[in-house]
Amino acid sequence: MSNKKILIMSRLTSFDKYDEKFDIEFWSKLGVEKKFIAAWKMTQEVNLIRGKNGTQSRLQRSFSLIRKRES
């Protein structure tokens, strides 16, 4: 048996009566790890929608080298 806790929340509303209180309450109940997992899954879904491989996502790698001039 698994010790995982499942959070189920739902709300039915019309578009013109939508407010963000429900979303804030939902995301505040999740821990950092679950928020990260959800964000990672969303990036995979975006890649699939764009026609890319959803399992092989890459992080953007860029850097700058700043050197102070000698006086």
N, C-alpha and C positions, 0 to 999 in steps of 0.2 A: 504494500500500500504506500502511496506517495504522501509526503508531508507538504506538498505544494498547496498554497492557499490560492483560491480562485476568487477574483473580484468581479462581480457582475453588477453593473449599474445600467439602468435604462430610463429613458424619458421620452415621451411623445409630446411634441409641440408643433405649432405652426411656424413657418419661416418668419413671419412678421413679429412673433412673440419670443423669438430666440434671444437669449442672453448667455453670456459666457460663464455664469456661476456654476452650471453643471460641469462644464469642461474643467474649470479650475478645481472644483471639488474632486473630480475623478483623478486628475493628474497629481493632486496633492496627496492622495491616498497611496500612490505607488511609490516604491522606493527608487533610489537612483539606478540600481541595476536594471529594474524593469523598464524604466524610462529609456535607458540606453538601448536595450533590446528592441523596444518599440520603434525608436528612431532608426536603428539599423535595418529593421524590416521595411520601414517606409522607404529608405534609400534603395533597397533591393526592388521594391515594387515600382519605383520611379524608373529604374534602369530597365525593367521589363516593359514598361509602357513605352519607353523610348526605343525599344527593339534591341536592347543590349542584354548581355548575359546577366541575370539577376543574382547569380551566386558569386561572381568574381568582381567585386567592387574594389576600386583603388582609392586610396587617400591622395589628395592633392599634395604634391611635394614641391615646395619652392623655398628658396632661401635667399638672403641678401647678406653680403659681407660689407660692413662699414668699418672703415679705418680712419683713425684720427690723423690728420696731417701733422707732420713734425714741424715745429716752429723754429 
